[in-house]
Amino acid sequence: MMHTTVGWHIELEFMEDDQHTRAAALVRLPDGSEVRAHGRANRHRIDSNQPRVGEEIAGARALNELAMQLLTKAHEEIDAASGRTSHPIHV
């Protein structure tokens, strides 16, 4: 049986106007470090105003950047602990 020993809470915050949505993502890791990322979405002038769609796109882009930063952090920690260059982790 598997036991959960840690949990991560990811915060997403959005800033919007009629044409643009910006997302900021933050995760606080158990070691006290924080990783932050940003995403953007732009509404084309002929598209209807659907704020939730802009949030989904900008949020997904911020989370994608957050994921890539976490992979980079993991590689750096593997390399530091092992003294060698780790193999890429593919997503």
Order of alpha helices (4+ residues) and beta strands (2+ residues): beta-beta-beta-alpha
